[in-house]
Amino acid sequence: MTKGSFKLLVLLIALLSGALYFNKSLQTPFIIALNDVKIKYNSLLDHTYNTVEEHFRQKENIQKLRSKLLEYEEQHLISNQLSSELNDMFVLSQSKLNVSPKVELARIISYSTFGDHNKFWLDVNEYNSSKIYGLVYNEYTAGIVVPKNDQALALLNGDPKSSYAVYIGEKLAPGIVKGTHSKELYVEFIPAWINIKEGDEVITSGLDNIFFEGLKVGKVLSISKSQGYQNAVIKPYYTHIQNKYFHIIKEVK
């Protein structure tokens, strides 16, 4: 651009500016056009601001809702646990056992060995690790409680190490019941001269100082003889269920 052309451009701009300044008819379309641009610019700016603000607000709300959801899920789990435990305690409260200092309610802590449903730790008040206790659920014998590492270990009827003294039938034939890792129990050392039969009821004898006499164990399914004794297969009354409380016999006499 030459020096003369530049001066001419400046002159034209000055004349146009003066015309716009002093002539209202020329100002109007420029002002309208300029205001329209400003409106669109402000609208775009507001929309962008609102979009960004809404995004962060939604993010914050989502985080709050997630936190609330986790809180509600936790409360729901706790409610289910309390409901389950209260139901177990209600069932046991209907038991005809005389709940005294000799008979105490004990709560399951956890299984002692993963996969073995016949062994679990118990929470027992004033636990004496020198004793073996009887374990009862709803008036049926469920197993025994033995010490392990000075803690109370429950052995359900199905465990082979769970054994205690029983009577069989009307003539009260004595024997020793033990678990077999199956649904049935096994009674050994029944005197051969005492008549027993299928269907006879098996109860605790109390002679082992673990249970008191008369608690129900099960019924005789079959009988066999070996080395001068009789043996019997027993169908137990107690079957393993997902309960969380048992009664333990703290003292027999």
Backbone torsions as a table, in degrees:
resi	resn	phi	psi	omega
1	MET	NA	132.6	179.5
2	THR	-80.9	165.6	-179.8
3	LYS	-61.8	-35.4	-179.9
4	GLY	-70.5	-40.4	178.7
5	SER	-64.6	-40.4	178.4
6	PHE	-61.4	-42.3	178.3
7	LYS	-63.8	-37.6	179.3
8	LEU	-66.0	-39.7	178.9
9	LEU	-64.5	-41.4	178.6
10	VAL	-64.0	-39.8	-179.5
11	LEU	-64.7	-43.2	179.8
12	LEU	-63.8	-39.9	178.6
13	ILE	-65.0	-39.7	178.8
14	ALA	-64.8	-43.3	179.0
15	LEU	-64.1	-41.2	179.6
16	LEU	-65.5	-41.3	179.1
17	SER	-64.5	-42.2	178.7
18	GLY	-64.9	-39.9	179.3
19	ALA	-64.1	-42.3	178.6
20	LEU	-65.2	-36.0	-177.5
21	TYR	-71.2	-41.5	-174.7
22	PHE	-95.7	-16.4	-176.7
23	ASN	-111.2	109.8	-176.0
24	LYS	-68.4	-32.3	-179.2
25	SER	-65.3	-29.2	176.2
26	LEU	-83.6	-27.3	-179.0
27	GLN	-69.2	-37.2	-170.8
28	THR	-55.7	-55.2	-177.6
29	PRO	-63.1	-35.5	178.0
30	PHE	-65.7	-41.7	-179.9
31	ILE	-65.3	-43.2	179.3
32	ILE	-60.3	-46.5	-179.5
33	ALA	-63.2	-42.7	-179.4
34	LEU	-65.6	-42.8	178.7
35	ASN	-64.6	-36.8	178.4
36	ASP	-62.2	-41.7	176.9
37	VAL	-63.5	-42.8	179.2
38	LYS	-62.1	-42.3	-179.2
39	ILE	-62.5	-46.2	-180.0
40	LYS	-63.7	-38.4	179.3
41	TYR	-64.6	-46.0	-179.8
42	ASN	-66.3	-38.6	178.5
43	SER	-63.2	-44.1	178.5
44	LEU	-63.2	-39.8	179.3
45	LEU	-64.8	-44.9	178.6
46	ASP	-63.4	-42.9	-179.6
47	HIS	-62.1	-43.9	178.6
48	THR	-62.1	-43.8	-179.9
49	TYR	-63.6	-45.5	-179.1
50	ASN	-64.9	-38.4	179.4
51	THR	-63.7	-46.0	179.5
52	VAL	-63.8	-45.5	-179.2
53	GLU	-63.3	-40.7	180.0
54	GLU	-65.8	-38.0	178.7
55	HIS	-60.5	-48.8	-179.3
56	PHE	-69.0	-33.7	177.8
57	ARG	-66.4	-42.8	177.9
58	GLN	-63.6	-40.8	178.4
59	LYS	-60.5	-43.6	178.8
60	GLU	-64.9	-41.7	179.1
61	ASN	-65.5	-39.7	178.5
62	ILE	-62.4	-42.2	178.4
63	GLN	-62.8	-41.0	178.2
64	LYS	-64.4	-43.4	-179.4
65	LEU	-65.3	-39.0	177.4
66	ARG	-63.2	-41.6	178.6
67	SER	-62.7	-43.2	178.1
68	LYS	-63.6	-40.7	-179.8
69	LEU	-61.5	-45.0	177.6
70	LEU	-61.3	-40.2	179.0
71	GLU	-63.5	-43.3	179.8
72	TYR	-67.0	-38.5	177.8
73	GLU	-62.8	-42.0	178.7
74	GLU	-62.9	-44.8	179.5
75	GLN	-64.5	-35.6	179.1
76	HIS	-65.1	-43.3	178.6
77	LEU	-63.1	-43.0	178.7
78	ILE	-62.7	-40.7	179.1
79	SER	-62.9	-42.3	178.2
80	ASN	-63.1	-41.1	179.4
81	GLN	-63.1	-47.2	-179.9
82	LEU	-63.3	-40.1	179.2
83	SER	-62.5	-43.3	179.4
84	SER	-63.2	-44.8	-178.2
85	GLU	-68.2	-39.0	177.7
86	LEU	-64.4	-36.9	178.1
87	ASN	-65.2	-42.3	177.3
88	ASP	-61.6	-42.8	179.8
89	MET	-66.9	-34.9	178.7
90	PHE	-65.3	-43.3	178.5
91	VAL	-59.7	-45.5	-178.9
92	LEU	-69.5	-27.6	-180.0
93	SER	-67.8	-19.2	177.8
94	GLN	-82.9	-4.9	-178.8
95	SER	-63.0	146.8	178.5
96	LYS	-85.8	1.3	177.2
97	LEU	-62.0	143.5	177.5
98	ASN	-79.6	100.3	-178.0
99	VAL	-78.8	101.3	-178.1
100	SER	-134.1	-175.2	174.7
101	PRO	-58.1	-15.5	179.0
102	LYS	-83.2	-23.8	179.8
103	VAL	-123.9	125.8	-172.6
104	GLU	-131.1	145.2	176.6
105	LEU	-81.1	130.3	-179.2
106	ALA	-126.5	143.4	-176.8
107	ARG	-106.5	141.5	175.5
108	ILE	-70.3	134.7	174.2
109	ILE	-92.9	-55.1	179.7
110	SER	-172.2	166.5	172.3
111	TYR	-67.8	144.4	-179.4
112	SER	-82.5	-29.3	179.6
113	THR	-133.8	128.5	-178.7
114	PHE	-60.8	127.7	178.3
115	GLY	92.0	-14.1	178.6
116	ASP	-101.0	104.5	-176.6
117	HIS	-84.1	4.0	-179.8
118	ASN	-100.4	-1.0	-178.8
119	LYS	-133.2	130.6	175.8
120	PHE	-156.4	157.8	178.9
121	TRP	-81.8	143.9	179.0
122	LEU	-117.9	147.6	172.8
123	ASP	-94.5	105.1	-175.6
124	VAL	-120.2	126.7	177.7
125	ASN	-70.1	136.5	177.2
126	GLU	49.7	54.7	-177.3
127	TYR	-72.4	129.8	177.6
128	ASN	-104.6	106.6	-174.6
129	SER	-73.4	-1.2	178.8
130	SER	-92.4	-1.0	-175.9
131	LYS	-118.4	161.0	170.2
132	ILE	-111.3	131.6	-177.4
133	TYR	-110.6	153.2	172.9
134	GLY	-85.8	143.0	-178.7
135	LEU	-113.2	127.1	-173.7
136	VAL	-130.1	140.7	172.5
137	TYR	-131.3	119.0	176.0
138	ASN	51.1	46.0	175.6
139	GLU	77.2	0.5	176.8
140	TYR	-106.9	143.7	175.6
141	THR	-68.7	134.6	-178.0
142	ALA	-114.3	-16.8	-178.2
143	GLY	153.1	-155.0	179.4
144	ILE	-133.2	166.5	176.9
145	VAL	-119.6	122.2	-177.8
146	VAL	-120.7	158.3	178.2
147	PRO	-82.4	141.6	172.0
148	LYS	-148.9	119.3	-174.8
149	ASN	54.4	37.9	-179.8
150	ASP	63.2	19.4	177.2
151	GLN	-116.8	157.7	-178.5
152	ALA	-82.5	114.0	179.2
153	LEU	-110.0	119.6	178.8
154	ALA	-86.9	130.5	174.2
155	LEU	-114.5	111.5	179.4
156	LEU	-70.4	167.7	-176.2
157	ASN	-52.6	-33.1	-176.2
158	GLY	-70.1	-16.5	-179.9
159	ASP	-76.4	132.3	-179.0
160	PRO	-60.2	-22.8	179.2
161	LYS	-85.8	-3.6	176.5
162	SER	-88.4	107.6	-178.9
163	SER	-143.7	149.2	179.6
164	TYR	-162.4	167.4	-173.9
165	ALA	-83.6	140.2	-177.9
166	VAL	-137.4	166.1	168.7
167	TYR	-116.0	147.2	179.1
168	ILE	-124.6	131.5	172.6
169	GLY	71.4	-176.9	-176.6
170	GLU	-66.1	-29.4	-178.4
171	LYS	-87.7	2.8	175.5
172	LEU	55.1	53.9	177.0
173	ALA	-68.2	125.5	-177.6
174	PRO	-78.0	154.7	176.9
175	GLY	-170.2	175.6	178.5
176	ILE	-120.2	121.4	-179.8
177	VAL	-94.0	146.3	175.5
178	LYS	-149.3	162.7	179.8
179	GLY	-80.2	163.4	-177.1
180	THR	-134.0	14.0	-174.9
181	HIS	61.0	26.5	177.8
182	SER	-140.6	-173.2	-178.6
183	LYS	-75.1	-20.1	-178.8
184	GLU	-98.7	158.5	173.7
185	LEU	-109.4	167.3	-175.9
186	TYR	-131.0	129.4	178.2
187	VAL	-110.4	125.6	-178.5
188	GLU	-112.1	167.8	171.9
189	PHE	59.3	39.2	174.3
190	ILE	-84.8	124.7	-179.2
191	PRO	-54.4	134.0	-175.2
192	ALA	-69.4	-24.4	-176.0
193	TRP	-83.7	-4.5	177.6
194	ILE	-100.1	124.5	-176.5
195	ASN	-75.5	124.6	172.5
196	ILE	-128.1	160.9	-177.2
197	LYS	-145.6	164.7	176.8
198	GLU	-61.1	139.5	-179.5
199	GLY	94.1	-11.8	177.4
200	ASP	-61.7	142.6	178.7
201	GLU	-84.3	143.9	178.9
202	VAL	-111.4	129.1	180.0
203	ILE	-131.0	164.2	176.2
204	THR	-72.6	145.8	-179.5
205	SER	-95.7	-25.6	-177.5
206	GLY	80.9	0.4	-176.7
207	LEU	-75.6	-13.2	-178.9
208	ASP	-95.6	-1.2	-178.6
209	ASN	62.8	23.1	176.2
210	ILE	-103.6	-50.5	175.1
211	PHE	-112.8	158.5	167.1
212	PHE	-87.5	164.3	-173.4
213	GLU	-68.9	142.5	168.9
214	GLY	103.5	-4.7	177.2
215	LEU	-72.4	139.5	-174.3
216	LYS	-77.9	135.0	179.6
217	VAL	-111.0	-51.2	-179.3
218	GLY	172.9	-161.6	179.0
219	LYS	-129.4	150.5	-178.2
220	VAL	-72.4	129.3	175.4
221	LEU	-97.8	-40.8	-178.6
222	SER	-154.9	160.9	-176.2
223	ILE	-131.5	142.3	175.1
224	SER	-140.4	168.3	-179.5
225	LYS	-125.7	143.1	-179.3
226	SER	-158.8	125.9	173.8
227	GLN	51.8	45.8	174.5
228	GLY	82.0	3.8	178.3
229	TYR	-123.8	166.4	170.7
230	GLN	-104.6	149.6	174.5
231	ASN	-126.2	150.2	-177.9
232	ALA	-137.9	139.8	172.0
233	VAL	-92.2	132.0	-172.4
234	ILE	-118.6	136.4	169.6
235	LYS	-94.1	111.7	-174.9
236	PRO	-73.6	151.9	174.6
237	TYR	-74.5	-39.5	-179.5
238	TYR	-82.1	126.8	172.4
239	THR	-116.7	142.5	-174.2
240	HIS	-62.5	121.5	177.0
241	ILE	-129.2	168.5	-175.3
242	GLN	-83.8	55.1	175.6
243	ASN	-89.3	161.7	-176.4
244	LYS	-116.7	-6.4	-178.5
245	TYR	-130.2	147.1	173.0
246	PHE	-135.4	163.2	165.4
247	HIS	-96.0	141.0	172.8
248	ILE	-118.6	143.4	178.7
249	ILE	-86.4	102.2	-177.1
250	LYS	-76.5	-32.2	-179.0
251	GLU	-152.3	131.2	-177.1
252	VAL	-81.4	-42.2	-177.4
253	LYS	-124.4	NA	NA
